[in-house]
Amino acid sequence: MKKLSIIVLVLLLVASIFVSGCASNDKSNVTELKFGYQPSTHQIAYMTAAEKGWWKQDLASYGVKDITEKSFPTGDPEMVALKTGDIDVAYVGAAPVITAISQGVDAKIVAPVQINGSSLVLRSEYKYESPKDLKGRTIATYPPGTIQDTVLREWLKKNGLDPDKDVSIRPMTAGDAITAISANTSGKPAVDAAFLPEPSPTVIEKQGAGRTVVKSGQMDPNHACCVLVVSGKLIKEHPDIVEQIIKTHINATEYNNAHMDEAAQIFSNKTSVDLETVKTSLKEWDGAWITDPSLVEDSTVNYSKTQYDLGYISKTLTKDDIFDTSFYDKAVSGK
């Protein structure tokens, strides 16, 4: 009888472990997904999917009932939020992802969002014929470790300018940079130029505060910019949800490319940027919304080398350190 009791207890324990294991991977365990994004035209795919209700609709069958979002001014605080679990999914620049992963953040790029799409705007009263004309100028851009900071510094170096000595680079959010280049203090603007993602350069031009002199695609042709990143926890515990996130992202990207005016309206509604300004930005920018990881892998790995050379990270990262493209492959194979 005692032997039988022991056997029963063992069987109950095994059953308990099995049920617990199944429950930990149960889709219904994730009832809320938290998205992070930035208010630039680079990331309209997120906004369109949210506006159309696609995130909630497409993820409902996986037990997800609520989609929440948080807007960030730049990539660094967004990656901090991903690390702390305040968000699960991020539309963010590839460069901040590299910095975060190098610091131990458990996350992967699973798909690209767009390439190029930033511009250097110079005050109208200053001449510009070559990068050498920027010597002695003050340039506002996103903080160290961002796409804009990384691309700008590398471009200046390639053109014989020391980004720490020949120019003064001031880290700012888009809003602060627009104010700084537009405002005059004692007859002089706070900064001479700004290197920002669209639509901010177009906003500056519309205000008459400056003109675009170089686009980021000229600095680094077809360079990676924004990407879709998910937490390692979501990848490990709910790979089916990750695959669906990519499918929805692809759908939204394709929709935006086919309905540019509607995409502009969605962005304008989301951010209160004037609709005509958004349309002008999308007409004149050098960016492109994409979804195929192969288009940005080499460029993103190069960012790792650049950030290492700049002293932002202690070691370079490999493609496997940064990307997990298996979900994209599954998503498109079933289309």
C-alpha positions as a printed NumPy array, in Angstrom:
array([[  0.   ,   0.   ,   0.   ],
       [  2.845,   2.341,   0.885],
       [  4.551,   1.536,  -2.409],
       [  1.341,   2.288,  -4.305],
       [  1.008,   5.654,  -2.53 ],
       [  4.525,   6.607,  -3.533],
       [  3.808,   5.733,  -7.163],
       [  0.616,   7.816,  -7.095],
       [  2.503,  10.778,  -5.616],
       [  5.183,  10.518,  -8.292],
       [  2.572,  10.418, -11.048],
       [  0.795,  13.431,  -9.579],
       [  4.087,  15.329,  -9.406],
       [  4.906,  14.512, -13.04 ],
       [  1.422,  15.577, -14.103],
       [  1.765,  18.817, -12.167],
       [  5.081,  19.604, -13.851],
       [  3.618,  18.815, -17.285],
       [  0.58 ,  21.029, -16.719],
       [  2.774,  23.817, -15.359],
       [  5.071,  23.568, -18.377],
       [  2.15 ,  23.759, -20.77 ],
       [  0.676,  26.715, -18.928],
       [  3.958,  28.651, -19.159],
       [  3.726,  28.459, -22.953],
       [ -0.026,  28.981, -23.114],
       [ -0.87 ,  31.773, -25.533],
       [ -3.527,  33.042, -23.15 ],
       [ -0.802,  33.961, -20.642],
       [ -0.08 ,  37.085, -22.695],
       [ -3.169,  39.244, -22.453],
       [ -1.425,  42.58 , -23.085],
       [  1.297,  43.622, -25.513],
       [  3.121,  46.89 , -24.937],
       [  4.555,  48.697, -27.967],
       [  7.091,  51.501, -28.087],
       [  7.537,  53.85 , -31.035],
       [  8.814,  57.301, -31.998],
       [  6.825,  60.081, -33.692],
       [  8.584,  60.087, -37.055],
       [  7.373,  59.139, -40.52 ],
       [  9.883,  56.29 , -40.345],
       [  7.497,  54.347, -38.135],
       [  4.086,  54.848, -39.72 ],
       [  3.726,  51.055, -40.053],
       [  3.105,  50.83 , -36.316],
       [  0.664,  53.733, -36.425],
       [ -1.314,  52.36 , -39.373],
       [ -1.692,  48.942, -37.745],
       [ -2.85 ,  50.666, -34.558],
       [ -5.254,  53.013, -36.373],
       [ -6.78 ,  50.138, -38.343],
       [ -7.07 ,  47.966, -35.256],
       [ -4.881,  45.3  , -36.84 ],
       [ -2.669,  44.72 , -33.808],
       [ -5.617,  43.862, -31.604],
       [ -7.49 ,  41.995, -34.329],
       [ -4.533,  39.896, -35.503],
       [ -3.306,  39.004, -32.022],
       [ -6.69 ,  38.251, -30.442],
       [ -6.52 ,  34.554, -31.305],
       [ -3.302,  34.317, -29.276],
       [ -5.043,  35.551, -26.143],
       [ -3.932,  39.181, -26.467],
       [ -6.775,  41.437, -25.353],
       [ -5.063,  44.786, -24.914],
       [ -2.541,  46.716, -26.994],
       [ -0.882,  49.579, -25.158],
       [  1.666,  52.021, -26.519],
       [  4.231,  54.537, -25.384],
       [  5.912,  57.222, -27.46 ],
       [  9.605,  57.965, -26.992],
       [ 11.654,  60.978, -28.166],
       [ 14.714,  58.875, -29.104],
       [ 15.94 ,  55.289, -29.04 ],
       [ 17.912,  55.148, -25.788],
       [ 14.97 ,  55.578, -23.368],
       [ 12.952,  53.22 , -25.548],
       [ 15.551,  50.475, -25.17 ],
       [ 15.674,  51.105, -21.419],
       [ 11.918,  50.519, -21.379],
       [ 12.391,  47.255, -23.28 ],
       [ 15.018,  46.154, -20.764],
       [ 12.776,  46.876, -17.766],
       [  9.73 ,  45.236, -19.348],
       [  7.788,  48.468, -19.735],
       [  7.427,  47.555, -23.416],
       [  7.606,  44.213, -25.218],
       [  7.997,  45.397, -28.814],
       [  9.872,  48.422, -30.134],
       [  9.9  ,  50.366, -33.366],
       [ 13.321,  51.942, -32.911],
       [ 16.573,  52.807, -34.661],
       [ 19.003,  49.941, -35.274],
       [ 21.925,  51.747, -33.617],
       [ 20.369,  52.037, -30.125],
       [ 19.575,  48.326, -30.327],
       [ 23.278,  47.581, -30.802],
       [ 24.201,  49.674, -27.763],
       [ 21.515,  47.991, -25.68 ],
       [ 22.425,  44.43 , -26.703],
       [ 26.106,  45.147, -26.013],
       [ 25.039,  46.161, -22.493],
       [ 23.181,  42.914, -21.912],
       [ 19.632,  43.729, -22.998],
       [ 17.903,  40.516, -24.114],
       [ 16.327,  41.47 , -27.445],
       [ 16.628,  40.875, -31.18 ],
       [ 15.851,  42.694, -34.396],
       [ 13.253,  40.565, -36.181],
       [ 12.486,  42.79 , -39.181],
       [ 13.461,  46.156, -40.67 ],
       [ 11.115,  49.136, -40.831],
       [ 12.844,  51.524, -43.236],
       [ 16.127,  52.781, -44.672],
       [ 17.616,  56.289, -45.024],
       [ 15.116,  59.069, -44.226],
       [ 17.101,  61.704, -42.286],
       [ 18.452,  65.049, -43.5  ],
       [ 20.995,  67.664, -42.513],
       [ 19.337,  71.075, -42.466],
       [ 21.569,  74.165, -42.412],
       [ 20.541,  77.726, -41.586],
       [ 19.767,  79.552, -44.83 ],
       [ 22.32 ,  82.314, -44.305],
       [ 25.263,  79.894, -44.327],
       [ 26.826,  78.708, -47.579],
       [ 27.263,  75.024, -48.27 ],
       [ 29.295,  73.509, -51.074],
       [ 30.954,  70.603, -49.263],
       [ 31.168,  69.088, -45.763],
       [ 34.185,  71.304, -45.106],
       [ 31.762,  74.256, -44.895],
       [ 30.445,  72.776, -41.653],
       [ 33.73 ,  73.38 , -39.834],
       [ 33.092,  75.478, -36.755],
       [ 29.333,  74.934, -36.942],
       [ 27.092,  73.681, -34.163],
       [ 24.902,  70.743, -35.198],
       [ 21.939,  69.411, -33.258],
       [ 21.137,  65.719, -33.61 ],
       [ 19.864,  62.786, -31.576],
       [ 21.964,  61.631, -28.584],
       [ 25.085,  59.42 , -28.832],
       [ 24.385,  55.882, -29.97 ],
       [ 21.407,  56.776, -32.151],
       [ 21.22 ,  56.294, -35.917],
       [ 21.568,  60.012, -36.58 ],
       [ 24.538,  60.482, -34.251],
       [ 26.282,  57.388, -35.637],
       [ 25.719,  58.221, -39.328],
       [ 26.631,  61.897, -38.878],
       [ 29.869,  61.233, -37.034],
       [ 31.029,  58.573, -39.493],
       [ 30.209,  60.836, -42.455],
       [ 32.125,  63.765, -40.955],
       [ 35.159,  61.544, -40.386],
       [ 35.029,  60.252, -43.965],
       [ 35.094,  63.863, -45.135],
       [ 38.112,  64.865, -43.1  ],
       [ 36.332,  66.491, -40.166],
       [ 36.827,  65.526, -36.532],
       [ 33.31 ,  65.293, -35.056],
       [ 34.662,  66.188, -31.614],
       [ 36.895,  69.101, -32.635],
       [ 35.91 ,  70.58 , -35.983],
       [ 32.198,  70.831, -35.193],
       [ 30.113,  70.974, -32.044],
       [ 27.511,  68.212, -31.939],
       [ 24.714,  68.808, -29.457],
       [ 22.406,  65.946, -28.469],
       [ 18.753,  66.975, -28.623],
       [ 15.292,  65.606, -29.216],
       [ 13.612,  66.561, -32.486],
       [ 11.433,  69.161, -30.809],
       [ 14.349,  70.812, -29.023],
       [ 16.449,  70.811, -32.21 ],
       [ 13.667,  72.447, -34.23 ],
       [ 13.359,  75.142, -31.576],
       [ 17.122,  75.611, -31.363],
       [ 17.677,  76.123, -35.099],
       [ 14.623,  78.358, -35.437],
       [ 15.112,  80.63 , -32.431],
       [ 17.477,  83.564, -32.356],
       [ 19.289,  84.583, -29.18 ],
       [ 21.125,  87.891, -29.396],
       [ 20.767,  87.755, -33.158],
       [ 22.146,  84.233, -33.479],
       [ 20.398,  80.821, -33.548],
       [ 21.216,  78.349, -30.775],
       [ 22.495,  75.882, -33.404],
       [ 23.573,  76.294, -37.017],
       [ 22.293,  72.981, -38.342],
       [ 20.223,  69.949, -37.413],
       [ 20.468,  66.343, -38.55 ],
       [ 17.102,  64.709, -37.877],
       [ 14.691,  62.057, -39.161],
       [ 11.729,  63.133, -41.232],
       [  9.437,  64.952, -40.977],
       [ 11.514,  67.281, -38.749],
       [ 13.76 ,  68.577, -41.58 ],
       [ 10.662,  69.432, -43.613],
       [  9.14 ,  71.197, -40.598],
       [ 12.289,  73.343, -40.306],
       [ 12.19 ,  74.181, -44.011],
       [  8.484,  75.084, -43.834],
       [  9.29 ,  77.474, -40.988],
       [ 11.95 ,  79.126, -43.147],
       [ 14.673,  78.356, -40.616],
       [ 16.933,  76.359, -42.927],
       [ 17.397,  74.223, -46.009],
       [ 18.362,  70.605, -46.568],
       [ 21.961,  70.305, -47.778],
       [ 22.606,  66.557, -47.424],
       [ 20.322,  63.557, -47.04 ],
       [ 21.354,  60.534, -45.016],
       [ 21.212,  58.267, -48.062],
       [ 23.954,  60.419, -49.573],
       [ 26.02 ,  60.035, -46.406],
       [ 25.587,  56.265, -46.279],
       [ 23.604,  54.822, -49.212],
       [ 20.688,  52.568, -48.232],
       [ 21.693,  52.587, -44.587],
       [ 19.596,  50.793, -42.005],
       [ 17.461,  53.051, -39.877],
       [ 14.397,  51.925, -37.932],
       [ 13.806,  48.283, -37.113],
       [ 11.296,  46.065, -35.338],
       [ 12.654,  44.672, -32.079],
       [ 11.114,  42.209, -29.637],
       [ 12.187,  41.132, -26.177],
       [ 14.021,  37.886, -25.659],
       [ 11.279,  36.813, -23.27 ],
       [  8.638,  37.111, -25.99 ],
       [ 10.849,  35.239, -28.447],
       [ 11.453,  32.366, -26.049],
       [  7.988,  32.011, -24.571],
       [  5.679,  33.065, -27.411],
       [  7.312,  32.602, -30.823],
       [  3.885,  32.333, -32.469],
       [  3.032,  35.844, -31.312],
       [  6.352,  37.156, -32.65 ],
       [  5.608,  35.638, -36.044],
       [  2.173,  37.271, -36.1  ],
       [  3.646,  40.649, -35.112],
       [  5.868,  40.447, -38.19 ],
       [  2.936,  39.467, -40.412],
       [  0.966,  42.469, -39.199],
       [  4.005,  44.716, -39.666],
       [  4.422,  43.484, -43.249],
       [  0.734,  44.079, -43.958],
       [  0.891,  47.627, -42.588],
       [  4.085,  48.406, -44.533],
       [  2.607,  47.158, -47.806],
       [ -0.58 ,  49.119, -47.139],
       [  1.326,  52.34 , -46.507],
       [  3.381,  51.94 , -49.672],
       [  0.157,  51.535, -51.647],
       [ -1.724,  54.353, -49.851],
       [  0.787,  57.137, -49.23 ],
       [ -1.769,  59.899, -48.742],
       [ -3.677,  57.867, -46.186],
       [ -0.424,  57.029, -44.411],
       [  0.328,  60.758, -44.263],
       [ -3.129,  61.437, -42.81 ],
       [ -2.687,  58.737, -40.159],
       [  0.655,  60.245, -39.144],
       [ -0.774,  63.761, -39.061],
       [ -3.666,  62.618, -36.88 ],
       [ -1.294,  60.814, -34.537],
       [  1.216,  63.624, -34.122],
       [ -0.63 ,  66.852, -35.039],
       [  2.031,  67.652, -37.663],
       [  0.366,  69.6  , -40.487],
       [ -0.873,  67.198, -43.184],
       [  0.67 ,  69.104, -46.097],
       [  4.007,  69.121, -44.311],
       [  3.808,  65.351, -43.893],
       [  2.906,  64.866, -47.564],
       [  5.82 ,  67.055, -48.628],
       [  8.145,  65.123, -46.353],
       [  7.1  ,  61.766, -47.799],
       [  7.387,  63.106, -51.335],
       [ 10.883,  64.517, -50.901],
       [ 12.567,  62.191, -48.41 ],
       [ 15.055,  59.55 , -49.534],
       [ 13.629,  56.904, -47.209],
       [ 11.787,  53.685, -48.034],
       [  9.572,  51.442, -45.897],
       [ 10.815,  47.866, -46.117],
       [ 10.388,  44.5  , -44.361],
       [ 13.16 ,  42.196, -45.651],
       [ 15.975,  41.831, -43.063],
       [ 18.573,  41.02 , -45.726],
       [ 18.385,  44.658, -46.851],
       [ 19.742,  45.989, -43.536],
       [ 21.865,  43.226, -42.016],
       [ 25.251,  44.365, -43.357],
       [ 24.553,  48.018, -42.635],
       [ 23.497,  47.257, -39.067],
       [ 26.592,  45.142, -38.383],
       [ 28.66 ,  48.057, -39.733],
       [ 27.016,  50.296, -37.113],
       [ 28.453,  47.961, -34.512],
       [ 31.954,  48.547, -35.899],
       [ 31.373,  52.302, -36.019],
       [ 30.065,  52.405, -32.454],
       [ 33.077,  50.407, -31.302],
       [ 35.426,  52.859, -33.03 ],
       [ 33.558,  55.758, -31.404],
       [ 33.956,  54.127, -27.99 ],
       [ 30.225,  53.641, -27.474],
       [ 30.459,  49.86 , -27.04 ],
       [ 33.249,  47.649, -25.693],
       [ 33.147,  45.015, -28.457],
       [ 31.667,  44.6  , -31.911],
       [ 28.592,  42.444, -32.417],
       [ 27.871,  39.839, -35.077],
       [ 24.754,  39.431, -37.176],
       [ 23.638,  36.574, -34.935],
       [ 24.075,  38.772, -31.861],
       [ 21.739,  41.37 , -33.317],
       [ 19.206,  39.568, -35.514],
       [ 16.758,  36.685, -35.373],
       [ 15.31 ,  36.434, -38.87 ],
       [ 13.718,  33.025, -38.409],
       [ 10.334,  34.56 , -37.614],
       [ 10.412,  36.678, -40.753],
       [ 11.251,  33.592, -42.818],
       [  8.264,  31.74 , -41.34 ],
       [  5.984,  34.745, -41.795],
       [  6.721,  35.142, -45.506],
       [  6.805,  31.433, -46.266],
       [  3.131,  31.218, -45.37 ],
       [  2.027,  34.205, -47.461]])
